[in-house]
């Protein structure tokens, strides 16, 4: 088991984070909560949930099916790693698609946990936190380009300005 491995931090239980984006779904298992956590596992699936969303208003049906299969696998990987907590965030495609709420409900059943569908401003804020944790001192505008949207936010030291989200993701632009 991972928790018995030499060099592991004591009293830190692994946790999983899943990011459900318009183009990809990523699972990362971390050793525990810390400012700069140690990554134990990182895998990304190119799902393409947001493909065609501009023209249809819906998540791509084949991508939804593939995603549910991957969620089963991600749940098993998280359990195998001993992750006691799983945090799942969904972004642009899930919040904008007509069938987004149904997709989220199905995914929650498979993952056995709640999924937070975050706003564009929240997405910008979390992007800024990532920049702050990796760059000291951070100063400038941070951008996060995804499949369905582009988030921009001002970062100065540890101060985070108001972020904005623009409908300019890679998949979205292909669909226009």
DOPA-683420 format. One record per residue (C-alpha): residue number from 1; residue in three letters; chain; x, y, z. Coordinates in steps of 0.5 Angstrom, whole numbers, plus 500, padded with zeros to 3 digits. Example, Ala and Ser with C-alpha at 12.3 -4.5 7.8 and 13.67 -1.06 7.14 Angstrom:
<fivo><num>1</num><residuo>ALA</residuo><cadena>A</cadena><east>525</east><north>491</north><up>516</up></fivo>
<fivo><num>2</num><residuo>SER</residuo><cadena>A</cadena><east>527</east><north>498</north><up>514</up></fivo>
***
This chain:
<fivo><num>1</num><residuo>UNK</residuo><cadena>A</cadena><east>500</east><north>500</north><up>500</up></fivo>
<fivo><num>2</num><residuo>UNK</residuo><cadena>A</cadena><east>502</east><north>507</north><up>498</up></fivo>
<fivo><num>3</num><residuo>UNK</residuo><cadena>A</cadena><east>502</east><north>510</north><up>506</up></fivo>
<fivo><num>4</num><residuo>UNK</residuo><cadena>A</cadena><east>507</east><north>505</north><up>508</up></fivo>
<fivo><num>5</num><residuo>UNK</residuo><cadena>A</cadena><east>512</east><north>507</north><up>503</up></fivo>
<fivo><num>6</num><residuo>UNK</residuo><cadena>A</cadena><east>519</east><north>510</north><up>505</up></fivo>
<fivo><num>7</num><residuo>UNK</residuo><cadena>A</cadena><east>520</east><north>517</north><up>505</up></fivo>
<fivo><num>8</num><residuo>UNK</residuo><cadena>A</cadena><east>512</east><north>518</north><up>505</up></fivo>
<fivo><num>9</num><residuo>UNK</residuo><cadena>A</cadena><east>509</east><north>524</north><up>510</up></fivo>
<fivo><num>10</num><residuo>UNK</residuo><cadena>A</cadena><east>506</east><north>521</north><up>516</up></fivo>
<fivo><num>11</num><residuo>UNK</residuo><cadena>A</cadena><east>499</east><north>523</north><up>518</up></fivo>
<fivo><num>12</num><residuo>UNK</residuo><cadena>A</cadena><east>497</east><north>525</north><up>511</up></fivo>
<fivo><num>13</num><residuo>UNK</residuo><cadena>A</cadena><east>492</east><north>521</north><up>507</up></fivo>
<fivo><num>14</num><residuo>UNK</residuo><cadena>A</cadena><east>492</east><north>522</north><up>500</up></fivo>
<fivo><num>15</num><residuo>UNK</residuo><cadena>A</cadena><east>486</east><north>526</north><up>496</up></fivo>
<fivo><num>16</num><residuo>UNK</residuo><cadena>A</cadena><east>484</east><north>526</north><up>489</up></fivo>
<fivo><num>17</num><residuo>UNK</residuo><cadena>A</cadena><east>482</east><north>531</north><up>485</up></fivo>
<fivo><num>18</num><residuo>UNK</residuo><cadena>A</cadena><east>478</east><north>531</north><up>478</up></fivo>
<fivo><num>19</num><residuo>UNK</residuo><cadena>A</cadena><east>477</east><north>537</north><up>473</up></fivo>
<fivo><num>20</num><residuo>UNK</residuo><cadena>A</cadena><east>472</east><north>536</north><up>468</up></fivo>
<fivo><num>21</num><residuo>UNK</residuo><cadena>A</cadena><east>473</east><north>540</north><up>463</up></fivo>
<fivo><num>22</num><residuo>UNK</residuo><cadena>A</cadena><east>470</east><north>542</north><up>456</up></fivo>
<fivo><num>23</num><residuo>UNK</residuo><cadena>A</cadena><east>476</east><north>538</north><up>452</up></fivo>
<fivo><num>24</num><residuo>UNK</residuo><cadena>A</cadena><east>479</east><north>533</north><up>458</up></fivo>
<fivo><num>25</num><residuo>UNK</residuo><cadena>A</cadena><east>478</east><north>530</north><up>464</up></fivo>
<fivo><num>26</num><residuo>UNK</residuo><cadena>A</cadena><east>484</east><north>530</north><up>469</up></fivo>
<fivo><num>27</num><residuo>UNK</residuo><cadena>A</cadena><east>485</east><north>526</north><up>475</up></fivo>
<fivo><num>28</num><residuo>UNK</residuo><cadena>A</cadena><east>491</east><north>528</north><up>480</up></fivo>
<fivo><num>29</num><residuo>UNK</residuo><cadena>A</cadena><east>492</east><north>524</north><up>487</up></fivo>
<fivo><num>30</num><residuo>UNK</residuo><cadena>A</cadena><east>496</east><north>528</north><up>492</up></fivo>
<fivo><num>31</num><residuo>UNK</residuo><cadena>A</cadena><east>499</east><north>526</north><up>498</up></fivo>
<fivo><num>32</num><residuo>UNK</residuo><cadena>A</cadena><east>495</east><north>530</north><up>502</up></fivo>
<fivo><num>33</num><residuo>UNK</residuo><cadena>A</cadena><east>493</east><north>538</north><up>503</up></fivo>
<fivo><num>34</num><residuo>UNK</residuo><cadena>A</cadena><east>499</east><north>542</north><up>503</up></fivo>
<fivo><num>35</num><residuo>UNK</residuo><cadena>A</cadena><east>501</east><north>549</north><up>500</up></fivo>
<fivo><num>36</num><residuo>UNK</residuo><cadena>A</cadena><east>506</east><north>545</north><up>495</up></fivo>
<fivo><num>37</num><residuo>UNK</residuo><cadena>A</cadena><east>503</east><north>538</north><up>495</up></fivo>
<fivo><num>38</num><residuo>UNK</residuo><cadena>A</cadena><east>506</east><north>532</north><up>492</up></fivo>
<fivo><num>39</num><residuo>UNK</residuo><cadena>A</cadena><east>503</east><north>529</north><up>486</up></fivo>
<fivo><num>40</num><residuo>UNK</residuo><cadena>A</cadena><east>502</east><north>521</north><up>487</up></fivo>
<fivo><num>41</num><residuo>UNK</residuo><cadena>A</cadena><east>498</east><north>520</north><up>480</up></fivo>
<fivo><num>42</num><residuo>UNK</residuo><cadena>A</cadena><east>496</east><north>524</north><up>474</up></fivo>
<fivo><num>43</num><residuo>UNK</residuo><cadena>A</cadena><east>492</east><north>522</north><up>468</up></fivo>
<fivo><num>44</num><residuo>UNK</residuo><cadena>A</cadena><east>489</east><north>526</north><up>463</up></fivo>
<fivo><num>45</num><residuo>UNK</residuo><cadena>A</cadena><east>483</east><north>523</north><up>458</up></fivo>
<fivo><num>46</num><residuo>UNK</residuo><cadena>A</cadena><east>482</east><north>527</north><up>452</up></fivo>
<fivo><num>47</num><residuo>UNK</residuo><cadena>A</cadena><east>474</east><north>527</north><up>453</up></fivo>
<fivo><num>48</num><residuo>UNK</residuo><cadena>A</cadena><east>472</east><north>532</north><up>448</up></fivo>
<fivo><num>49</num><residuo>UNK</residuo><cadena>A</cadena><east>465</east><north>533</north><up>452</up></fivo>
<fivo><num>50</num><residuo>UNK</residuo><cadena>A</cadena><east>464</east><north>540</north><up>449</up></fivo>
<fivo><num>51</num><residuo>UNK</residuo><cadena>A</cadena><east>465</east><north>538</north><up>442</up></fivo>
<fivo><num>52</num><residuo>UNK</residuo><cadena>A</cadena><east>459</east><north>541</north><up>438</up></fivo>
<fivo><num>53</num><residuo>UNK</residuo><cadena>A</cadena><east>456</east><north>545</north><up>444</up></fivo>
<fivo><num>54</num><residuo>UNK</residuo><cadena>A</cadena><east>456</east><north>551</north><up>440</up></fivo>
<fivo><num>55</num><residuo>UNK</residuo><cadena>A</cadena><east>452</east><north>548</north><up>435</up></fivo>
<fivo><num>56</num><residuo>UNK</residuo><cadena>A</cadena><east>448</east><north>543</north><up>439</up></fivo>
<fivo><num>57</num><residuo>UNK</residuo><cadena>A</cadena><east>447</east><north>546</north><up>446</up></fivo>
<fivo><num>58</num><residuo>UNK</residuo><cadena>A</cadena><east>449</east><north>539</north><up>448</up></fivo>
<fivo><num>59</num><residuo>UNK</residuo><cadena>A</cadena><east>455</east><north>535</north><up>451</up></fivo>
<fivo><num>60</num><residuo>UNK</residuo><cadena>A</cadena><east>457</east><north>530</north><up>446</up></fivo>
<fivo><num>61</num><residuo>UNK</residuo><cadena>A</cadena><east>454</east><north>523</north><up>447</up></fivo>
<fivo><num>62</num><residuo>UNK</residuo><cadena>A</cadena><east>460</east><north>519</north><up>445</up></fivo>
<fivo><num>63</num><residuo>UNK</residuo><cadena>A</cadena><east>464</east><north>523</north><up>450</up></fivo>
<fivo><num>64</num><residuo>UNK</residuo><cadena>A</cadena><east>459</east><north>522</north><up>455</up></fivo>
<fivo><num>65</num><residuo>UNK</residuo><cadena>A</cadena><east>459</east><north>515</north><up>455</up></fivo>
<fivo><num>66</num><residuo>UNK</residuo><cadena>A</cadena><east>467</east><north>515</north><up>455</up></fivo>
<fivo><num>67</num><residuo>UNK</residuo><cadena>A</cadena><east>467</east><north>519</north><up>461</up></fivo>
<fivo><num>68</num><residuo>UNK</residuo><cadena>A</cadena><east>463</east><north>515</north><up>465</up></fivo>
<fivo><num>69</num><residuo>UNK</residuo><cadena>A</cadena><east>467</east><north>509</north><up>463</up></fivo>
<fivo><num>70</num><residuo>UNK</residuo><cadena>A</cadena><east>473</east><north>513</north><up>465</up></fivo>
<fivo><num>71</num><residuo>UNK</residuo><cadena>A</cadena><east>470</east><north>516</north><up>472</up></fivo>
<fivo><num>72</num><residuo>UNK</residuo><cadena>A</cadena><east>469</east><north>508</north><up>474</up></fivo>
<fivo><num>73</num><residuo>UNK</residuo><cadena>A</cadena><east>476</east><north>507</north><up>473</up></fivo>
<fivo><num>74</num><residuo>UNK</residuo><cadena>A</cadena><east>478</east><north>514</north><up>476</up></fivo>
<fivo><num>75</num><residuo>UNK</residuo><cadena>A</cadena><east>474</east><north>512</north><up>482</up></fivo>
<fivo><num>76</num><residuo>UNK</residuo><cadena>A</cadena><east>478</east><north>505</north><up>482</up></fivo>
<fivo><num>77</num><residuo>UNK</residuo><cadena>A</cadena><east>485</east><north>508</north><up>482</up></fivo>
<fivo><num>78</num><residuo>UNK</residuo><cadena>A</cadena><east>483</east><north>513</north><up>487</up></fivo>
<fivo><num>79</num><residuo>UNK</residuo><cadena>A</cadena><east>481</east><north>508</north><up>492</up></fivo>
<fivo><num>80</num><residuo>UNK</residuo><cadena>A</cadena><east>487</east><north>504</north><up>490</up></fivo>
<fivo><num>81</num><residuo>UNK</residuo><cadena>A</cadena><east>491</east><north>510</north><up>492</up></fivo>
<fivo><num>82</num><residuo>UNK</residuo><cadena>A</cadena><east>488</east><north>510</north><up>499</up></fivo>
<fivo><num>83</num><residuo>UNK</residuo><cadena>A</cadena><east>485</east><north>517</north><up>497</up></fivo>
<fivo><num>84</num><residuo>UNK</residuo><cadena>A</cadena><east>480</east><north>518</north><up>503</up></fivo>
<fivo><num>85</num><residuo>UNK</residuo><cadena>A</cadena><east>477</east><north>525</north><up>500</up></fivo>
<fivo><num>86</num><residuo>UNK</residuo><cadena>A</cadena><east>475</east><north>526</north><up>492</up></fivo>
<fivo><num>87</num><residuo>UNK</residuo><cadena>A</cadena><east>474</east><north>533</north><up>490</up></fivo>
<fivo><num>88</num><residuo>UNK</residuo><cadena>A</cadena><east>471</east><north>534</north><up>483</up></fivo>
<fivo><num>89</num><residuo>UNK</residuo><cadena>A</cadena><east>470</east><north>540</north><up>479</up></fivo>
<fivo><num>90</num><residuo>UNK</residuo><cadena>A</cadena><east>466</east><north>541</north><up>473</up></fivo>
<fivo><num>91</num><residuo>UNK</residuo><cadena>A</cadena><east>467</east><north>547</north><up>468</up></fivo>
<fivo><num>92</num><residuo>UNK</residuo><cadena>A</cadena><east>465</east><north>551</north><up>462</up></fivo>
<fivo><num>93</num><residuo>UNK</residuo><cadena>A</cadena><east>461</east><north>545</north><up>458</up></fivo>
<fivo><num>94</num><residuo>UNK</residuo><cadena>A</cadena><east>458</east><north>542</north><up>464</up></fivo>
<fivo><num>95</num><residuo>UNK</residuo><cadena>A</cadena><east>455</east><north>549</north><up>466</up></fivo>
<fivo><num>96</num><residuo>UNK</residuo><cadena>A</cadena><east>453</east><north>551</north><up>459</up></fivo>
<fivo><num>97</num><residuo>UNK</residuo><cadena>A</cadena><east>450</east><north>545</north><up>456</up></fivo>
<fivo><num>98</num><residuo>UNK</residuo><cadena>A</cadena><east>443</east><north>543</north><up>456</up></fivo>
<fivo><num>99</num><residuo>UNK</residuo><cadena>A</cadena><east>444</east><north>536</north><up>458</up></fivo>
<fivo><num>100</num><residuo>UNK</residuo><cadena>A</cadena><east>450</east><north>538</north><up>463</up></fivo>
<fivo><num>101</num><residuo>UNK</residuo><cadena>A</cadena><east>445</east><north>537</north><up>470</up></fivo>
<fivo><num>102</num><residuo>UNK</residuo><cadena>A</cadena><east>444</east><north>530</north><up>467</up></fivo>
<fivo><num>103</num><residuo>UNK</residuo><cadena>A</cadena><east>451</east><north>529</north><up>466</up></fivo>
<fivo><num>104</num><residuo>UNK</residuo><cadena>A</cadena><east>453</east><north>531</north><up>473</up></fivo>
<fivo><num>105</num><residuo>UNK</residuo><cadena>A</cadena><east>448</east><north>527</north><up>476</up></fivo>
<fivo><num>106</num><residuo>UNK</residuo><cadena>A</cadena><east>450</east><north>521</north><up>472</up></fivo>
<fivo><num>107</num><residuo>UNK</residuo><cadena>A</cadena><east>457</east><north>522</north><up>474</up></fivo>
<fivo><num>108</num><residuo>UNK</residuo><cadena>A</cadena><east>456</east><north>523</north><up>481</up></fivo>
<fivo><num>109</num><residuo>UNK</residuo><cadena>A</cadena><east>453</east><north>516</north><up>481</up></fivo>
<fivo><num>110</num><residuo>UNK</residuo><cadena>A</cadena><east>459</east><north>513</north><up>478</up></fivo>
<fivo><num>111</num><residuo>UNK</residuo><cadena>A</cadena><east>464</east><north>517</north><up>482</up></fivo>
<fivo><num>112</num><residuo>UNK</residuo><cadena>A</cadena><east>460</east><north>516</north><up>489</up></fivo>
<fivo><num>113</num><residuo>UNK</residuo><cadena>A</cadena><east>461</east><north>524</north><up>491</up></fivo>
<fivo><num>114</num><residuo>UNK</residuo><cadena>A</cadena><east>459</east><north>531</north><up>489</up></fivo>
<fivo><num>115</num><residuo>UNK</residuo><cadena>A</cadena><east>461</east><north>535</north><up>483</up></fivo>
<fivo><num>116</num><residuo>UNK</residuo><cadena>A</cadena><east>461</east><north>542</north><up>484</up></fivo>
<fivo><num>117</num><residuo>UNK</residuo><cadena>A</cadena><east>460</east><north>546</north><up>477</up></fivo>
<fivo><num>118</num><residuo>UNK</residuo><cadena>A</cadena><east>464</east><north>552</north><up>478</up></fivo>
<fivo><num>119</num><residuo>UNK</residuo><cadena>A</cadena><east>463</east><north>559</north><up>475</up></fivo>
<fivo><num>120</num><residuo>UNK</residuo><cadena>A</cadena><east>468</east><north>562</north><up>470</up></fivo>
<fivo><num>121</num><residuo>UNK</residuo><cadena>A</cadena><east>470</east><north>567</north><up>476</up></fivo>
<fivo><num>122</num><residuo>UNK</residuo><cadena>A</cadena><east>471</east><north>561</north><up>480</up></fivo>
<fivo><num>123</num><residuo>UNK</residuo><cadena>A</cadena><east>475</east><north>558</north><up>475</up></fivo>
<fivo><num>124</num><residuo>UNK</residuo><cadena>A</cadena><east>479</east><north>564</north><up>474</up></fivo>
<fivo><num>125</num><residuo>UNK</residuo><cadena>A</cadena><east>480</east><north>565</north><up>482</up></fivo>
<fivo><num>126</num><residuo>UNK</residuo><cadena>A</cadena><east>483</east><north>557</north><up>482</up></fivo>
<fivo><num>127</num><residuo>UNK</residuo><cadena>A</cadena><east>487</east><north>559</north><up>476</up></fivo>
<fivo><num>128</num><residuo>UNK</residuo><cadena>A</cadena><east>490</east><north>564</north><up>480</up></fivo>
<fivo><num>129</num><residuo>UNK</residuo><cadena>A</cadena><east>491</east><north>560</north><up>486</up></fivo>
<fivo><num>130</num><residuo>UNK</residuo><cadena>A</cadena><east>495</east><north>555</north><up>482</up></fivo>
<fivo><num>131</num><residuo>UNK</residuo><cadena>A</cadena><east>500</east><north>561</north><up>479</up></fivo>
<fivo><num>132</num><residuo>UNK</residuo><cadena>A</cadena><east>501</east><north>564</north><up>486</up></fivo>
<fivo><num>133</num><residuo>UNK</residuo><cadena>A</cadena><east>503</east><north>557</north><up>489</up></fivo>
<fivo><num>134</num><residuo>UNK</residuo><cadena>A</cadena><east>508</east><north>556</north><up>483</up></fivo>
<fivo><num>135</num><residuo>UNK</residuo><cadena>A</cadena><east>511</east><north>563</north><up>482</up></fivo>
<fivo><num>136</num><residuo>UNK</residuo><cadena>A</cadena><east>514</east><north>567</north><up>488</up></fivo>
<fivo><num>137</num><residuo>UNK</residuo><cadena>A</cadena><east>512</east><north>573</north><up>487</up></fivo>
<fivo><num>138</num><residuo>UNK</residuo><cadena>A</cadena><east>507</east><north>572</north><up>482</up></fivo>
<fivo><num>139</num><residuo>UNK</residuo><cadena>A</cadena><east>505</east><north>579</north><up>478</up></fivo>
<fivo><num>140</num><residuo>UNK</residuo><cadena>A</cadena><east>501</east><north>580</north><up>472</up></fivo>
<fivo><num>141</num><residuo>UNK</residuo><cadena>A</cadena><east>495</east><north>577</north><up>468</up></fivo>
<fivo><num>142</num><residuo>UNK</residuo><cadena>A</cadena><east>494</east><north>569</north><up>469</up></fivo>
<fivo><num>143</num><residuo>UNK</residuo><cadena>A</cadena><east>490</east><north>566</north><up>463</up></fivo>
<fivo><num>144</num><residuo>UNK</residuo><cadena>A</cadena><east>487</east><north>559</north><up>463</up></fivo>
<fivo><num>145</num><residuo>UNK</residuo><cadena>A</cadena><east>485</east><north>557</north><up>456</up></fivo>
<fivo><num>146</num><residuo>UNK</residuo><cadena>A</cadena><east>481</east><north>551</north><up>456</up></fivo>
<fivo><num>147</num><residuo>UNK</residuo><cadena>A</cadena><east>477</east><north>547</north><up>451</up></fivo>
<fivo><num>148</num><residuo>UNK</residuo><cadena>A</cadena><east>471</east><north>552</north><up>452</up></fivo>
<fivo><num>149</num><residuo>UNK</residuo><cadena>A</cadena><east>473</east><north>558</north><up>455</up></fivo>
<fivo><num>150</num><residuo>UNK</residuo><cadena>A</cadena><east>479</east><north>563</north><up>457</up></fivo>
<fivo><num>151</num><residuo>UNK</residuo><cadena>A</cadena><east>479</east><north>565</north><up>464</up></fivo>
<fivo><num>152</num><residuo>UNK</residuo><cadena>A</cadena><east>483</east><north>572</north><up>465</up></fivo>
<fivo><num>153</num><residuo>UNK</residuo><cadena>A</cadena><east>485</east><north>574</north><up>472</up></fivo>
<fivo><num>154</num><residuo>UNK</residuo><cadena>A</cadena><east>490</east><north>579</north><up>475</up></fivo>
<fivo><num>155</num><residuo>UNK</residuo><cadena>A</cadena><east>495</east><north>577</north><up>480</up></fivo>
<fivo><num>156</num><residuo>UNK</residuo><cadena>A</cadena><east>499</east><north>581</north><up>484</up></fivo>
<fivo><num>157</num><residuo>UNK</residuo><cadena>A</cadena><east>503</east><north>578</north><up>490</up></fivo>
<fivo><num>158</num><residuo>UNK</residuo><cadena>A</cadena><east>498</east><north>574</north><up>493</up></fivo>
<fivo><num>159</num><residuo>UNK</residuo><cadena>A</cadena><east>492</east><north>578</north><up>491</up></fivo>
<fivo><num>160</num><residuo>UNK</residuo><cadena>A</cadena><east>487</east><north>576</north><up>486</up></fivo>
<fivo><num>161</num><residuo>UNK</residuo><cadena>A</cadena><east>483</east><north>581</north><up>482</up></fivo>
<fivo><num>162</num><residuo>UNK</residuo><cadena>A</cadena><east>477</east><north>580</north><up>479</up></fivo>
<fivo><num>163</num><residuo>UNK</residuo><cadena>A</cadena><east>477</east><north>574</north><up>474</up></fivo>
<fivo><num>164</num><residuo>UNK</residuo><cadena>A</cadena><east>473</east><north>574</north><up>467</up></fivo>
<fivo><num>165</num><residuo>UNK</residuo><cadena>A</cadena><east>471</east><north>568</north><up>463</up></fivo>
<fivo><num>166</num><residuo>UNK</residuo><cadena>A</cadena><east>471</east><north>569</north><up>455</up></fivo>
<fivo><num>167</num><residuo>UNK</residuo><cadena>A</cadena><east>468</east><north>564</north><up>451</up></fivo>
<fivo><num>168</num><residuo>UNK</residuo><cadena>A</cadena><east>474</east><north>562</north><up>447</up></fivo>
<fivo><num>169</num><residuo>UNK</residuo><cadena>A</cadena><east>476</east><north>555</north><up>448</up></fivo>
<fivo><num>170</num><residuo>UNK</residuo><cadena>A</cadena><east>480</east><north>551</north><up>443</up></fivo>
<fivo><num>171</num><residuo>UNK</residuo><cadena>A</cadena><east>474</east><north>546</north><up>442</up></fivo>
<fivo><num>172</num><residuo>UNK</residuo><cadena>A</cadena><east>469</east><north>552</north><up>442</up></fivo>
<fivo><num>173</num><residuo>UNK</residuo><cadena>A</cadena><east>473</east><north>556</north><up>436</up></fivo>
<fivo><num>174</num><residuo>UNK</residuo><cadena>A</cadena><east>473</east><north>550</north><up>432</up></fivo>
<fivo><num>175</num><residuo>UNK</residuo><cadena>A</cadena><east>465</east><north>549</north><up>432</up></fivo>
<fivo><num>176</num><residuo>UNK</residuo><cadena>A</cadena><east>464</east><north>556</north><up>430</up></fivo>
***
